[in-house]
């Protein structure tokens, strides 16, 4: 039986998705289709481009050792906004991080490939703030079910789709392209299960990292933004009918957040353990009939 996997956002917590994929690889139960938002879009994109999960693990651990690969704070913009605030002028800062380093990292990671070049069914989500629509980037436009407030698009560089999907509000500056202001797809669709189903894959395994994110005392502005988004995403999950066959919600460290690179290894291991714990059920639900015994 073919099946797809839908991966939520979560910043560096998204390393848990790599752990899940490694467990699936070990059990010879890798999916035939992928969808992802934010951090989930990076893991989904790497897999769709042919990178095996064990190689993803090496890449992510390398990233954990050098967080400056992705982090480029807009110091000038932050300082300018402080001046604008005190002068009573409109603040122009759109995100703490410029996202230029993330752009370059994703372009190098994907080799500049276009999503339309992919053979595997692949969906990357973002949200256009101008139209309030979910933008679902997919490798092929045939056979799709039209959903309310969803616009299907193709013909985009994978790195651009992933960068748009990763533009967590207040953290990364939006991605402006094609007349749109694009931010994190999790704003409207936490775990893009419904999009995989609408694209013709009814058998979906979902991984949601928006749960289990406790609020800490003496939190800073980043923690407050992150926790607020987590609450929003959890509420969306409750009120949205997804239709997945199985949902995995790894219990991640309380200290893990959007930019906690030091927690990447732990998140990856806990994602692996969570998938291993339900592997018998995964095999019952998704294994081909000839190998399900």
N, C-alpha and C positions, 0 to 999 in steps of 0.2 A: 504494500500500500504506500503510495506517495503521501508525503506530509510536508507542511511548511512550519517554520518557526517564526514567531513574532517577538521582537526584543524591545523592551522599554528603554527610556532614557535613564540617567542617573549619574552623569559626570564620571569621575574616576571609579565610582561604584560599578560602572558598566563593565569593569574587568570581570565581574561575576559571570557575565555572558560568555566570556572566553572559557571560564571553568566549565560552564554547562556544555559548551560545544566540544570541549576536550573529553568530557564524559560520554557524549554521544559518539564521538569518533572512536573511543576505546571500545564501545559496545557495537560498533558497526551500524549505528542508527542515525547517520547524518541526514538532514532534511533535504528535500528536493526544491524548496522555495523558501525565500526569506523576506521578512519585512522588518524595518527598524526605525526607531526615532531617536534623535540625539545620540548619546553614546551607543545605543543599540544600532544606529545606522552605520557606525564605523565597523562594528563587528559583522553586521549583515553584509556590508560592502566588501570587506576583506574576504569573507567566505564566498560570496558570489563571484569574486574575481579569481577564485581558485586557490586561495591561501588555506592550507590545512590548519586546523585548530592548534596543533602543537607548535606550528610556526607563529601563529598569532600570539601564543603565550610568550614566546621568546621576545617578540616585538614589544608587547605590552610591558614586560618586565624591564626591558631596556628603557622604555619611556619613563617608568617609575624612578629609574636612577638619574634621569636628566629631565626634570619637569620644565626647565627653561626652553625645551624644544617646542612647547605649546604656549607658554605664558608670556604675553607681551602687554603689560599694563600700559594704558594710555595716560601716562603721568601728566603730559601737557594738557590733555582734555580734562583730567580730574582737577588740576590746579585752576584751569580756566573756569571750570564750573563753580568752584568755590568763590572765585571773584564775582562771577555772574550772580551767584546766590546773594552775596552781601550787597551788591549794587542793585538788587531787585530786578535783574534782567532774566530773560528766558535762559534756562540751562540747556546747553547743547550736547552734553555728554549722553551717548546712547548705550554705553556699556563700559565696564571697567577694563575689559580686555579688547584690544583692537581686532584680534582674530587673524592678523596677517601671517603669523607663524603657524596657526592651525591650517590656514589655506595652503601654505607651502608644504606642510607635513602631509596633508591629505593628497595633494597633487603628486608628491613623490611616491606615496603609498599606493596610489591607484594607477601610476604610470600615465596619467592624463587620459585614461580610457573614458569613452562615452557609455552611458547606461544602456543605450540601444545596442551596444556590441555584446552584451551579456546573453548567454544562452539560458541561464537559470532565471526563473521568475523572481524578480527583485523589485521591492518597493521601499522607497525612502520618503519619509514624510517631513514636511515643513508647514508653517502657517504664514499666510500673507496678511499682514496687519491692515493693508488697504481694503481688502475685500472680506476679511474675516473668514476666509476659506482655508480648508486643509488642502495643501498642494501635495498630491501623491505622485512622485516621480517613479516611473515604471519602465522596464525595458521594452515592453510591447503594449500597444494600445488596443489590440484586438480582444474581443470576448469579454469586455469589462461590463459590470453592472454599475450604472450611475447611482451615486449616493448623494444625499442632501449635503450641501456645503462642502463637497469634495470636487476638486478639479484635477483630472488626470493629465500628466504631462510626460513627455519623453524627449530624447534628443539632447540631453544635458550631460556635461562632464560629471562623472561620479563624484569627483572631489567637490564640485560646486554644490551638488545635491546634499552631500554629507555635511559640508560646512554650514549650509543653510539650516539643516536639521539640528545642528549642534549649537545654534545661536541661543543659548539659554538667556532669557530676558534678564537684564541688569548685569550679567556676567560678560557675555560676548556681545559685541556690537552686531546688529542685524546684517544680513547679507542682502544687498540691493542688487537686483538683476531682473531683466525682462519686465521692467515697470512694476516690480513688486518689492515690498519690504518684508523679508522672510526671517522668521524666528523659529525656535525649537518646536518641532511637530507635536511634542507632548502637551502643548498648550491646549490642543483640541482632541488629541488621540493618544492616550498614554501608552497603550500597547496596541499597535495597529493590526489586530486580529481581523477586524471587519473588512479591512482593505484586501487582505489575502483571500478571504472568502469571496469578496466581490470580484477578485481577479481569477476565480475559478479553482481555488484550493480550499476545499471544505474541511480538511483534516489539519488542524492547527495546534501546535504546542506553543504555549505562551510563557514568557518569562518576565515577571513584573518586579522591578527593583524600587518602586515608589513606596512600598510598605516599609514598616520597621525603621522609621527615621525619627528618633526621639529628639525633642527640643532640649537644649542644654542651657543651664544658667550662664549668665555673663556672655551670651552669644554676641558675635560681631555682626556687622551689616550683611556679610556674605552668608553667615549661618541663618539669619532671619529671612533673607530672600529665598534661600534654598529650602528652608522648612516650610515657608509659605507656599512655594511651588509644589512641594511634596504633598501638602494638604489638599491643594487644588487637584493634583493628579489623582490622589486617592479617591476624592469625591467623584471625579469623572469616571473612574473605574467602577464605582458602585452603581452609577446611574446609566452606564453605557452597556448595552447588551452586546457582548463580544462574540460568543459562540465558539470559543476554543474547546478542544476536547480535554485538555489538561493544562492547568496553570501551575507554574513553579514560582514560589516567592522565597528566595534565599534569605535567611536571617543574617544580615550583614552587621559588621561592627557599628556600635552606636557612634563612634568617632568618625566614621566614613562619610564624606560629603562630596560635593561637586569637584573640588580641587585638592583632595587629600591624597596626593600621590604616594605617600608613605603607607597607605592602606591597600594599595592595588593588589599586592601579593595575597593578602588575607582575603580580600573580596573574591579573587579568582579561585582560591581554594574552597571557600564556602559555597560558591556557585557550583563547583565540581561536586562537592559533597551533597548538595541539595539535589542535583540531577541523579547522582548515584543512588540516593535513597529511594527515588521513585522510578528507577530504571525498569524494574519488572512491569510496572504499569505502563511505561512508555512502550515497552516491547509488545505488551498485549494490545495496546491501542493502535500502534503504527507499524509493527513489523509485517512484512509480506506474509500472506497466508501460509506459504510453504515453509517459512522459517519461524513461525510464531509458537511452535511447540517447544 
